[in-house]
C-alpha cells in the first residue's frame, strides 16, 4: 500500500469517527473521494485561503485530532506534504486556538 493510500484510509477513519460523533463532513468526503484522493484534497484545502466550516465544526467539538490540518502535521505523512502545506496547517490551528494575530 502506498503512503497516499494509507492517508486515504486514515482520512476515512476520521470521517467514520466524525459520523459517530454526529457530524458527517459531506464536502470533505466528496473531495477525498475525488480525483487524486485525500492527499490531493488536503493540499487543495491548505492552499485555499478559506477556512472550511468542517474544520470549524471539528474544532468547536474539541476534536482537532480529526482535522486534515492536524493530520498533515503528523510526521508519518511528511513525504505527502510540503513545508508550505504544514505551515498553512499550523497557521489554521493557531488561529483556531486563538494564538494567531487578531
N, C-alpha and C positions, 0 to 999 in steps of 0.2 A: 504494500500500500504506500502511495506517495505521501509526502508531507501535506500537500494540498487536500488529498482525500481524508487524511486524519483530521485536518482542520474542519473540513466539511462535517465529519462525524461529531466533532466536539461542538460545533455550532448547532447541529441538530439536537444534541443532548441538552444544550442550553435552552433551545426552543421548547423541548419537551418539559423541562423543569419550569419554564415560564408558564406553560399551559397549566401545569399542576398548581401553580400559584394563582390561576385565574386570569392570566394575561396571555393572549395569543398575538405575537408580533407578526401580523399578516404581511406587512410591507417587507420586513426582513426575510420572511420565508420565501416570498416571491423573488426577491433579489438573490438570495443564496442558492436558489434552485434554477436560476437563470444561467445564461452563458458565462463560463468561467468559474462558476461555483462561488462558494462562500469567501474564499480568499480574494477573488476579484471584486466581489461585492463589498467586502470590508475596505479594500483600497479605495473604491469609489466613495464610500461613505466618509472616509477620513480626509479625502481631498476636496470634498464638498464643504462649502462654508456653513451650511445649515446644520444645526443640531437637531437630530431626529426626535420625534415625540416618543418613540420606543425607548431610546436612551434615557430620556427624562422620566419616563414611567418606571423603568427599572431602578433608577436612582431613587425616586420617591418611595419605592417599595423597599429600599435598603438592600438592593441586590446588584450592586455594581459589578459583582463577580460574574454576572450573566451578560454583561455588556460586551459588545465587539471591542470597544476601546480597551477594556481590561484584558481581553484575550490577546490582543495584538501586543501587549506589553509582556506577555509570558515569554520567557527566553526560549522555550521549546519551539516557538514559531518564528524565531529570528530570521531564518532564511526565506520566509514568505513576505516579509515587510521591510521597507527601507527605514532609515533613521528618521526621515521626514514623516512617515506614517506613525512611527512610535511617538514622535514629538507632538503630532496632532492629537494622538490618543491621550498623552499626558496632559496636554492643554485642556482638552474637553473634561477630563476627570477633575483637574484642578478647578475649573470653572464650576463644576457640579458640587465640589466640596467647599466652594466659597473662597478658594485660595487664589483665584485669578484676579486680574485687575478689574476694578469697578467699571 
